[in-house]
Amino acid sequence: MNMNFNDDEDDILDKIDKNKITIFVKKRNNRQSDTTITGIAVDLDLKKILSYMKKNFNCTGSIITDEKFGEVLSLTGDQKENAYNFFIDEGLYTKNQIIVRGI
């Protein structure tokens, strides 16, 4: 997968493998950021996952329906490490199935 550093976000999202989950971190403003998790399997209960993450990561979050990616988890703050460790520790995904992008 060849990616240029000049690719805009839509081009990068088009190149992502659909069998993997992707954890994005985006800056909202100078000090705040958001974490977005795409590609979660449909057979998993997103409401339970979101509830667990909000409680244990001390953040707010929501499930967003995107026409391109389906249901997406959105969390406030830089939660990439917490989310990565959650999916590995729970045995939902392996390290090779998780892509971390962003800051």
N, C-alpha and C positions, 0 to 999 in steps of 0.2 A: 504494500500500500504506500504509494508515493504521495507525500503531501508537501506542498510548498508552504513556506511561512507566510506567503501573501494570500493564501486561500481565505475567502471569507467564510463565515460560520455555516452558511447554507451548503457550500461546496463540501466542507468537512463532514457535515451531517449526512450528505448523500453517500459518502464513501465508507461509512461505518457499517460493519458487519451486523446483520440483523439478529444473529444468534447470540450476540453478546450484549451485556448491559453497559451503558456509558454513563459515567458520572461527570457532569460539567460543573465548573465553578465560574460564575460571572461576577464581575464587580458592578454594584449598583451605583455607588458614588465613591467618594474618597475612602471611606472606612468600612462600608457595608458591602456584603456580597450575598449571592444566592446560589444554592446548589440544586441542580436538576438531574434527575435520574431517569433515563429512558431505556426502553428495551426489556423491561421486566416481564417475565412470562405471564400469560393471561390466566394460568391456573393458580397463581399465587393470589392471596387475599391482600390487595393493596391497602384497604382500610386498616387491617391489623398491623401491617408493616409500618404504615404512616403513624399509627397510634403509638407503637413501640418506639419509633425513632423520635417523635416529638417528646415523649416522656423521658427517654434516656439521654437524648442529646440536648435537652433543654432549649428547644427551638420551636418555632411555629412552622406549619407546613400545610400543603393542600394537594389534592389530586386534580390535575389539569387534563382535560381532553384535548389533544392536539390532532389535527386531521392527518398529519404526516406520521406521527409516532404512536398514536393511540393514547392510552392513559399514561401520564407522566407524573412522577412525584416531584414536588417543588418544596425545598426547605430553605429557611432563612439562615444565613451565616455560611461559613466555610465548613461544611460537614463531610468533605470528601473522604477524609481518613476514617471518620466514624462509620460512614456508610460502607466503605470498602471492607472494614473489619467486620461489620455486621453480616454482610453477605457471605464472607469467608467462614466466620465462626459458626453461623447457623447452618452451613453446608448447602446453601441455596445455589451458590456458584463457586467455581474454582478461580484461582488467580488468573488463569489464561482467558477466562470468560468476562473479565471486568476491564474496561478501559477507563482511565481517569484522565480528564482533560481540564485545562484551565490553569488558574493561578498556581 
